Amino acid sequence: DQHKILYCALDYSHISKHRNLNVSSSLNDVATWSVNQTGFFCSYPQWKIVEGGSIEPFETDSHEHLSKRFGVPFFPMEQIGILRTNCIDCLDRTNVAQFSSGVEALGQ
């Protein structure tokens, strides 16, 4: 079902009260899962700054140029969903969860 809403609950308060559980790793696990489910939009750079400070367009195969330069595959990505975080009683927890998802997306 392409348009199905996926729900993942994480009881932040419960995890933080137990010595054997780690809030940070639990948030990272959920963030990884979430970002992999939704993807994120990332267009490759289409302009470059050259010597003297002027701006010029990259060649049409700029993603291949960047892949060679950085030594890792570089390609535009497509976002196929929306990630929403919410804590029922605490804005700080919501922000921490959103931050974890942002860090995971940037790491990819």
Order of alpha helices (4+ residues) and beta strands (2+ residues): alpha-alpha-beta-beta-alpha-alpha
